[in-house]
Amino acid sequence: MTPDESKHGMWSNRWLFVLAAAGSAVGLGNIWKFPYIAGENGGGVFVVAYLFCVALVGVPVMMAEVLIGRQGRQSPINSMRALVQQSDGSKAWSLIGWAGVLAGFLILSFYSVIAGWGLYYIGQLASGSFTGVDGAAAAQALAALHSNPVLMAVFHTVFMGITVYIVSRGVVSGLERAIRWLMPLLFILLIVLLGYGVASGGFAEGFDFMFGLKWDALSVDGLLVALGHAAFTLSIGMGAIMAYGAYVPSSVSITRTVITIAALDTVVALIAGLAIFSIVFANGLEPGSGPGLMFITVPLAFGQMPLGALFGGVFFILVSFAAITSAISLTEPAIAFLVEEYNAVRSRVAISLGAACWLLGLASVFSFNIWSDVYVVGEKTVFDSIDYLTANIMLPLGALFIALFAGYVLPKATVMSQLGITSKFAVAIWTTSTRVLAPLGVLIVFLYTILPID
């Protein structure tokens, strides 16, 4: 039998777990990536495809991660060890826990660098530096930041320091207290930004772009992008949700809770898209402008609008809050394991792990400037290589094997007990999702991204 409580502490109630897991899922992927990939892939039809993929792939894998975490009540590494032993499965399945912890560590190393840009832009927007600038000047401002290794390292350090401080304080004093404040503030700022977008005059056009069903804009590439983003926007495959699942009280319904988390994550992505596209269309800008949408197009738009400095600063505070909630979840799997394995003091482990992650992050900082001609894989810099390794290989494989482990290896009685499923129809849906639909979806994305398919 597994214990009813984790040695690291427990979430005080269901909603704190919902907010924590939603905080893990709601990050730069929702506010930065979702709007621009929607813009590149036709808007409304992409959103529909994305919603279907969240339901068919994202939710089942997330449920599997939470139930594994709650059944094991330990770090992802030790939970997988224990459940493999209970299930008489191959020890190779334990690698899922190790891969998730490593992926989270690697992602945080470069995620902290990008989040540092968000912190930098708070001051730049709020000070009026972008007031009245044109597109060339906005692009030049980002290029100037990239070319300055000291400035990038400073904001990378600040962001990592904030993350380490929060996670060092534990589940209740650190994670819960941060989530109690950050997530409600994030939602409030997002609504304020949407209100600003409505007032800008571009809301109707932005709404039509986001939800207008232009079926001729749907492509195979767009479907695969939607599937990939749905699979990974919920923070699955990196151990974070499994670690958070270990702190979920036994009385909480995993099924209802995961659906709630997925809904919150999706709502944030849609509201962020509406807010950004309203501002983009109000200023006659290009909605499919790619990754530069947040750091070039959005500052440019705010620079042209009344009170743009104020609301531009608010936007990047929102971005930073979202990044922090994701970052603290990325550290939890590794910290939990080291505390369990060596009976170490949590604060010391957090500082040591943060320092190691910060040091690796400097390689990503330098890959934009003094190491820009240093390639690790093909013509990929350190930053690009770590991003590619985690996003295109480690996370999809993690999600794939989590679904297969829950669907084929874990005893059916254990799974149904954790999920609280009793009806034959619900059992059939779960079995089909974890054994066929989710693994197949993730596998398609994985093969498409690593193979040169024309």
LOLO-450797 format. One line per 5 residues: number of its first residue (from 1); for each residue z negated, x, y of C-alpha. Coordinates in nm, 3 decimals. Layout:
REM residues N
NUM) Z X Y; ...
***
This chain:
REM residues 454
1) 0.000 0.000 0.000; 0.071 0.112 0.354; -0.203 0.081 0.617; -0.203 -0.208 0.862; -0.219 0.028 1.160
6) -0.059 0.353 1.263; -0.286 0.651 1.339; -0.104 0.686 1.673; -0.212 0.342 1.795; -0.056 -0.005 1.803
11) 0.126 -0.221 2.057; -0.123 -0.465 2.205; 0.109 -0.760 2.152; 0.463 -0.860 2.057; 0.595 -0.863 2.412
16) 0.491 -0.506 2.478; 0.693 -0.400 2.174; 0.984 -0.610 2.300; 0.965 -0.442 2.641; 0.924 -0.096 2.486
21) 1.218 -0.136 2.248; 1.427 -0.299 2.521; 1.331 -0.007 2.744; 1.454 0.231 2.477; 1.782 0.040 2.451
26) 1.824 -0.027 2.823; 1.928 0.305 2.965; 2.224 0.474 3.125; 2.439 0.316 2.853; 2.385 -0.031 3.005
31) 2.395 0.051 3.374; 2.637 0.344 3.374; 2.855 0.319 3.065; 2.893 -0.053 2.990; 3.047 -0.151 3.327
36) 3.309 0.124 3.322; 3.413 0.077 2.958; 3.438 -0.298 3.021; 3.653 -0.216 3.321; 3.877 0.011 3.116
41) 3.921 -0.243 2.833; 4.006 -0.569 3.004; 3.672 -0.714 3.113; 3.605 -1.056 2.956; 3.772 -1.004 2.618
46) 3.584 -0.677 2.581; 3.255 -0.856 2.656; 3.327 -1.116 2.385; 3.413 -0.844 2.133; 3.098 -0.655 2.231
51) 2.875 -0.960 2.178; 3.017 -1.020 1.830; 2.961 -0.654 1.741; 2.601 -0.663 1.863; 2.534 -0.961 1.634
56) 2.716 -0.823 1.328; 2.624 -0.454 1.348; 2.358 -0.377 1.608; 2.101 -0.642 1.516; 2.099 -0.585 1.136
61) 2.063 -0.206 1.171; 1.789 -0.245 1.432; 1.602 -0.485 1.203; 1.631 -0.229 0.924; 1.486 0.046 1.146
66) 1.191 -0.167 1.258; 1.102 -0.281 0.906; 1.118 0.079 0.775; 0.891 0.192 1.057; 0.640 -0.088 1.007
71) 0.634 -0.047 0.631; 0.579 0.330 0.661; 0.339 0.322 0.962; 0.414 0.689 1.034; 0.671 0.903 1.212
76) 1.032 0.847 1.096; 1.017 1.162 0.881; 0.698 1.068 0.701; 0.785 0.697 0.681; 1.110 0.784 0.504
81) 0.927 1.024 0.271; 0.675 0.756 0.177; 0.928 0.478 0.130; 1.163 0.696 -0.075; 0.870 0.774 -0.305
86) 0.769 0.405 -0.327; 1.127 0.306 -0.405; 1.187 0.584 -0.660; 1.494 0.680 -0.459; 1.659 1.019 -0.421
91) 1.474 1.261 -0.193; 1.801 1.303 -0.005; 1.730 0.971 0.170; 1.441 1.146 0.349; 1.699 1.334 0.554
96) 1.746 1.014 0.756; 1.409 1.075 0.923; 1.483 1.441 0.996; 1.828 1.362 1.134; 1.687 1.094 1.364
101) 1.420 1.324 1.506; 1.672 1.603 1.563; 1.923 1.366 1.723; 1.661 1.233 1.965; 1.563 1.588 2.065
106) 1.925 1.693 2.124; 2.012 1.377 2.316; 1.711 1.411 2.545; 1.810 1.769 2.631; 2.131 1.657 2.803
111) 2.019 1.301 2.888; 1.754 1.455 3.112; 2.028 1.641 3.299; 2.228 1.323 3.370; 1.909 1.134 3.460
116) 1.833 1.416 3.703; 2.155 1.330 3.885; 2.018 0.977 3.927; 1.697 1.112 4.083; 1.903 1.330 4.318
121) 2.119 1.036 4.425; 1.814 0.827 4.523; 1.753 1.062 4.814; 2.121 1.103 4.894; 2.186 0.729 4.919
126) 1.859 0.642 5.091; 1.908 0.914 5.354; 2.248 0.775 5.452; 2.447 1.075 5.329; 2.716 0.845 5.189
131) 2.742 0.615 5.492; 3.107 0.586 5.590; 3.237 0.842 5.339; 3.577 0.811 5.170; 3.662 0.857 4.803
136) 3.740 1.226 4.837; 3.404 1.293 5.003; 3.216 1.096 4.733; 3.391 1.296 4.458; 3.321 1.618 4.644
141) 2.950 1.532 4.665; 2.927 1.504 4.284; 3.128 1.824 4.241; 2.891 2.004 4.481; 2.593 1.893 4.271
146) 2.762 2.013 3.950; 2.837 2.352 4.103; 2.472 2.410 4.201; 2.276 2.520 3.889; 1.946 2.554 4.078
151) 1.959 2.201 4.221; 2.058 2.051 3.886; 1.781 2.248 3.709; 1.522 2.126 3.961; 1.597 1.757 3.900
156) 1.628 1.814 3.524; 1.279 1.966 3.541; 1.135 1.678 3.745; 1.272 1.418 3.504; 1.149 1.604 3.196
161) 0.807 1.646 3.358; 0.777 1.271 3.419; 0.875 1.200 3.058; 0.627 1.452 2.912; 0.342 1.318 3.127
166) 0.397 0.961 3.005; 0.434 1.037 2.633; 0.142 1.282 2.629; -0.097 0.997 2.702; -0.033 0.811 2.376
171) 0.081 0.463 2.280; -0.165 0.255 2.483; -0.247 0.478 2.780; 0.100 0.629 2.808; 0.382 0.424 2.660
176) 0.232 0.078 2.715; 0.112 0.146 3.068; 0.452 0.286 3.170; 0.639 -0.001 3.007; 0.414 -0.265 3.170
181) 0.526 -0.139 3.512; 0.872 0.006 3.460; 1.042 -0.277 3.271; 0.942 -0.564 3.506; 1.036 -0.346 3.806
186) 1.367 -0.264 3.640; 1.449 -0.634 3.596; 1.341 -0.715 3.953; 1.556 -0.435 4.098; 1.850 -0.548 3.887
191) 1.821 -0.905 4.020; 1.792 -0.771 4.377; 2.106 -0.565 4.324; 2.289 -0.868 4.180; 2.184 -1.071 4.486
196) 2.324 -0.796 4.705; 2.646 -0.806 4.503; 2.674 -1.185 4.551; 2.621 -1.145 4.926; 2.889 -0.874 4.940
201) 3.161 -1.135 4.885; 3.307 -0.997 4.563; 3.101 -1.196 4.313; 3.367 -1.454 4.222; 3.622 -1.183 4.152
206) 3.365 -0.977 3.961; 3.261 -1.282 3.754; 3.625 -1.360 3.668; 3.681 -1.000 3.569; 3.369 -0.990 3.348
211) 3.416 -1.328 3.179; 3.782 -1.423 3.224; 3.947 -1.421 2.879; 4.269 -1.226 2.919; 4.357 -1.189 2.552
216) 4.660 -0.969 2.618; 4.419 -0.702 2.744; 4.253 -0.675 2.401; 4.356 -0.370 2.199; 4.247 -0.198 1.878
221) 4.104 0.085 2.087; 3.908 -0.168 2.294; 3.765 -0.330 1.981; 3.652 0.006 1.848; 3.493 0.099 2.180
226) 3.308 -0.236 2.177; 3.192 -0.177 1.820; 3.079 0.176 1.895; 2.890 0.076 2.209; 2.725 -0.220 2.035
231) 2.613 -0.001 1.748; 2.451 0.260 1.969; 2.338 0.076 2.284; 2.035 -0.053 2.090; 1.909 0.305 2.031
236) 1.971 0.279 1.658; 2.018 0.580 1.433; 1.800 0.820 1.633; 1.453 0.738 1.500; 1.322 0.588 1.826
241) 1.316 0.227 1.706; 1.175 0.336 1.369; 0.892 0.520 1.547; 0.822 0.219 1.772; 0.837 -0.008 1.466
246) 0.542 0.180 1.316; 0.324 0.047 1.600; 0.422 -0.320 1.554; 0.139 -0.552 1.437; 0.194 -0.707 1.095
251) 0.181 -1.059 1.239; 0.489 -1.005 1.457; 0.822 -1.149 1.335; 1.074 -0.866 1.313; 1.373 -1.102 1.305
256) 1.282 -1.299 1.619; 1.169 -0.986 1.801; 1.485 -0.785 1.734; 1.705 -1.078 1.841; 1.502 -1.101 2.162
261) 1.543 -0.725 2.224; 1.919 -0.742 2.161; 1.945 -1.040 2.398; 1.751 -0.859 2.673; 1.962 -0.546 2.630
266) 2.283 -0.750 2.652; 2.163 -0.949 2.955; 2.083 -0.625 3.141; 2.429 -0.487 3.061; 2.599 -0.809 3.181
271) 2.392 -0.836 3.500; 2.453 -0.468 3.577; 2.824 -0.523 3.524; 2.829 -0.832 3.750; 2.634 -0.651 4.022
276) 2.851 -0.339 4.013; 3.185 -0.522 3.988; 3.089 -0.756 4.274; 3.033 -0.452 4.494; 3.345 -0.276 4.361
281) 3.575 -0.574 4.425; 3.420 -0.644 4.765; 3.533 -0.297 4.868; 3.875 -0.306 4.705; 3.788 -0.032 4.455
286) 3.916 0.023 4.102; 3.692 -0.133 3.831; 3.835 0.082 3.551; 3.765 0.414 3.722; 3.590 0.565 3.421
291) 3.268 0.768 3.404; 3.278 0.833 3.779; 3.209 0.463 3.846; 2.834 0.515 3.892; 2.828 0.854 4.063
296) 3.145 0.827 4.275; 3.266 0.468 4.311; 2.925 0.302 4.349; 2.793 0.545 4.617; 3.127 0.504 4.797
301) 3.089 0.125 4.789; 2.732 0.131 4.919; 2.840 0.373 5.190; 3.081 0.112 5.327; 2.839 -0.182 5.335
306) 2.564 -0.305 5.569; 2.221 -0.190 5.443; 2.412 0.021 5.191; 2.172 0.315 5.226; 1.874 0.095 5.138
311) 2.034 -0.085 4.844; 2.210 0.229 4.723; 1.870 0.395 4.699; 1.739 0.089 4.515; 2.030 0.108 4.270
316) 1.955 0.468 4.173; 1.582 0.394 4.145; 1.690 0.128 3.895; 1.904 0.384 3.712; 1.612 0.629 3.699
321) 1.368 0.367 3.567; 1.613 0.279 3.290; 1.658 0.645 3.205; 1.281 0.708 3.185; 1.221 0.416 2.947
326) 1.492 0.554 2.718; 1.371 0.913 2.745; 1.014 0.837 2.640; 1.146 0.671 2.323; 1.359 0.977 2.241
331) 1.052 1.202 2.233; 0.826 0.975 2.027; 0.971 1.046 1.677; 0.925 1.424 1.708; 0.582 1.400 1.873
336) 0.452 1.156 1.612; 0.568 1.385 1.329; 0.413 1.701 1.475; 0.082 1.523 1.541; 0.076 1.396 1.179
341) 0.189 1.720 1.019; -0.041 1.960 1.203; -0.317 1.726 1.323; -0.235 1.857 1.670; -0.350 1.728 2.007
346) -0.082 1.488 2.133; -0.076 1.622 2.489; -0.020 1.980 2.371; 0.256 1.871 2.136; 0.424 1.674 2.417
351) 0.415 1.972 2.653; 0.547 2.215 2.389; 0.824 1.980 2.279; 0.914 1.902 2.640; 0.935 2.272 2.722
356) 1.169 2.336 2.427; 1.385 2.038 2.522; 1.390 2.149 2.887; 1.502 2.497 2.784; 1.789 2.360 2.575
361) 1.876 2.130 2.864; 1.937 2.432 3.087; 2.236 2.515 2.867; 2.379 2.173 2.960; 2.301 2.237 3.327
366) 2.485 2.570 3.317; 2.783 2.421 3.131; 2.881 2.250 3.458; 2.885 2.573 3.656; 2.810 2.931 3.546
371) 2.887 2.858 3.177; 3.175 2.619 3.243; 3.413 2.851 3.057; 3.178 2.894 2.758; 3.298 2.678 2.468
376) 3.102 2.594 2.155; 3.332 2.361 1.960; 3.703 2.386 2.039; 3.734 2.345 2.414; 3.399 2.170 2.450
381) 3.120 2.312 2.665; 2.757 2.311 2.551; 2.703 1.972 2.719; 3.019 1.822 2.566; 2.942 1.969 2.222
386) 2.589 1.827 2.203; 2.712 1.491 2.332; 2.992 1.484 2.073; 2.768 1.596 1.786; 2.502 1.332 1.853
391) 2.714 1.035 1.966; 3.006 1.075 1.727; 2.843 1.223 1.416; 2.462 1.210 1.399; 2.400 0.859 1.537
396) 2.672 0.678 1.341; 2.572 0.853 1.019; 2.206 0.772 1.088; 2.286 0.405 1.148; 2.508 0.395 0.838
401) 2.246 0.539 0.602; 1.962 0.332 0.751; 2.159 0.015 0.674; 2.242 0.136 0.321; 1.881 0.242 0.253
406) 1.744 -0.095 0.363; 2.019 -0.284 0.182; 2.032 -0.098 -0.150; 1.727 0.127 -0.198; 1.421 -0.051 -0.055
411) 1.277 -0.307 -0.296; 1.401 -0.654 -0.204; 1.046 -0.791 -0.210; 0.937 -0.532 0.048; 1.227 -0.612 0.280
416) 1.182 -0.987 0.259; 0.807 -0.958 0.310; 0.853 -0.748 0.624; 1.125 -0.972 0.765; 0.949 -1.296 0.670
421) 1.271 -1.432 0.517; 1.238 -1.708 0.258; 1.554 -1.922 0.260; 1.843 -1.825 0.032; 2.089 -1.859 0.320
426) 1.896 -1.612 0.538; 1.865 -1.370 0.246; 2.242 -1.391 0.190; 2.312 -1.318 0.558; 2.076 -1.019 0.559
431) 2.217 -0.878 0.235; 2.578 -0.915 0.350; 2.500 -0.761 0.690; 2.315 -0.452 0.567; 2.521 -0.389 0.254
436) 2.869 -0.463 0.388; 2.926 -0.561 0.753; 2.706 -0.312 0.940; 2.791 -0.008 0.721; 3.162 -0.092 0.731
441) 3.160 -0.135 1.109; 2.976 0.191 1.168; 3.196 0.375 0.918; 3.515 0.255 1.091; 3.390 0.382 1.428
446) 3.277 0.711 1.274; 3.612 0.779 1.106; 3.807 0.672 1.414; 3.617 0.909 1.642; 3.632 1.218 1.420
451) 3.984 1.183 1.275; 4.305 1.224 1.479; 4.435 0.874 1.410; 4.740 0.766 1.612
***
